Amino acid sequence: MGQIEWAMWANEQALASGLILITGGIVATAGRFTQWYFGAYSIVAGVFVCLLEYPRGRRRKGATMERCGQKCMTTVVKLFGPLTRNYYVRAVLHLLLSVPAGFLLATILGTVCLAIASVIYLLAAIRGEQWMPIEPKPKERPQVGGTIKQPPSNPPPRPPAEARKKPSEEEEAAAAPAVGGGAQVNPIPVTDEVV
């Protein structure tokens, strides 16, 4: 079996954590909890985490399914260079973002999920993984001259390829009758018996 790519798991976990943080923050802010400002923080932190984690990274082996609309976010994530490519930085960033949201009951689930994603990112970083963008492979276009074949010269139905082959001059000479005059001699005597 191949090795597990932990970054893929961490990416899914962090994206789900961001959505859970947003949901908990909306509940806390709309419900006017006593510490509703932690709910507002959770909304902002959740949106940031979702934007950071939306573009999937390329796998080392095999194909990676790209998320819908990922290309524009990939360019933004690539702009920040090592800050977003390095999984040590992501692990620390997610852990720091999860701490303030832990002071409110509505956002505690998002906090725990984001802390778990941080641990998974730390494991991915220890194993030497790094975020690489999914870049489309250039499509190979067939050469125009190589794909066009000559149209068939005889109309259908055509005999099989062996029967269509024209005999060479040597084969014709070998098949020519030994007797002059062009008639062939039948080596098997034929008798006509009528009963």
N, C-alpha and C positions, 0 to 999 in steps of 0.2 A: 504494500500500500504506500501511497505517496504521503508526504508530510502535509500537515494541516497548515493552511495559510490563515493565521490568526487575524490578520488585518481585515479580511473579508467579514469575519464574525464581528469584529469591533465596529466596523463601518455600519453594519445593519443595526447593531445594538445602540450605537450612538444616535443614529437617525431616529430610531423609535424613541429613545430617551428625549430627544429634542421635541418630538411631537407630544410626548407625555408631559414635558415641562410646560409647553404652551397651553395644553388643556388644563393642567392644574393651576397655572397662572391666571387663565381666564376665569376659572371658578372662584379663585381667591379674590380677584379684583372685582368681578361682577357681584360677588356676594358681600363685598365690603367687610372682609375679615378684619380683625383688629390690626394685624400686620399686613395689610393689603399691599404695601409697597414691595414686599418680597414676592408677591404674585406678579406685580408689574415687572420686577427684575426677571422672574422666571419666564415671562413672555419674551422679553428681549434676549435672554440667554438661549432660550429654546429656538428662536428664529436664527440666531447666530450659529448654533450647533447644526441646525438643519441645512443652512446654506453651506457650511463648511463640509458636511458629510454627504451632501446630495451626490456629488460626482463620485462614482465608484473608481477605485484604482484598478489598474491592470494586473491580472494574475501572472505569476511567473510562467506557468505552463497552462496550456489550454486556452480556450476562448473565454472572454469576459463579456457578459451581457451588459450593454450600456443602458442606463436609465433614460427615460424619455426626456428630452430637453437638456441633457447633461452637458452638451458641448459648450454652451455659453458659460456655465458655472465652472467648467474645467479650466477655461482660460483665466478666470478670476483666481482660482486656487493656484494655478501655475505662477501667477504674478508674484505671489508672496514667497516663492522659492522654498528655501529650507525650513521656514517657519511652518509651512503646511505639509511639506513632504516628509519631514522627520516625525516618526511616531513617538519618540520620547517627548517632543514638544506637545503633541496632541494629548498624550496621556496626562501630562501636568496641567495643560489648559483645561481639559475636561474635569479633572479633579478639582481645580480651583473654581471653575464655573458651577460645580455642583454644591459647594459648601454653603453659600448664602441661601439657596433654595431649600436647604434642609431645616430651616427654622419655622417652616409653615407646614401644617398637616396636609393641605391640598397639593403641595408640590413635593412631598417626601418621596413618593414613588418615582418621580422623574429624577430626583437626586440619587436614589439608590441605583437606578438603571444607568445613569451617567457615570457613577462611580465604578460600576461593573465594567462599562465600556472603557473606562480609563485603565483598569487593571488589564483588560484584554489587549489594549494598545501597548501597554508596557511590556507584556509578554511578546507581542509581535516585534517590538523594537529590540528586545533582547535577542530574539531569533534572527535579527538582521534584515527584517522586512522594511520596505520603504514604499511610499506612495508614488506610483508612476501613472501618468495619464493614459487613457485608452485612446490611441491614435488610429484612425482608419487606415487600413492597408490600401495602397494604390491598386485599383482594379486593372488587371492585365487585359488589354484590348487585343483581340485576335488580329493578326496581320491580314489585310484585305487580300493580298495576292496568295496567301497560304491557304485560305479557306475556299476559294473559288475553284471548282473543278470543271473540267471540260464536260459539256453535255454529252449524253450517249449518242453514238452515231447510228445504231440500228434501232428501229422502233420496237416497242414491246409486242409480243412476248419475246424475251431474249433467252437464248440457251445458256446453260451454266458456263462459268468462266473457263472450264477445261475444254469445253466443246468449241468455244469461240476462239481459242488460241489458234493462230495460223501456224501450220507446220513449217519448219525451217527447210532450207534447200537440201541439207543432208538427209532429213527424214523423208523428203519427197523422193530423193534418189534411191534410198533404201526400199521404199514402197513401190518403186517403178517395176513393172514386170520384166522378167528376164527375157521373155520371148519378144521379138520385134513385132511390130504390127499393132500394138496397143491392146490386144485382147488378153484377158487373163485366163490362165489355165487352172481349172478346178482340180485340186489334188485328190479329191474324194470322188470315186465314180458314182454317177447318179443313174439309176435304172428306173424305168417307168413301168411299173407293173400294175396292170389294171385287172382286177378280178371280176 
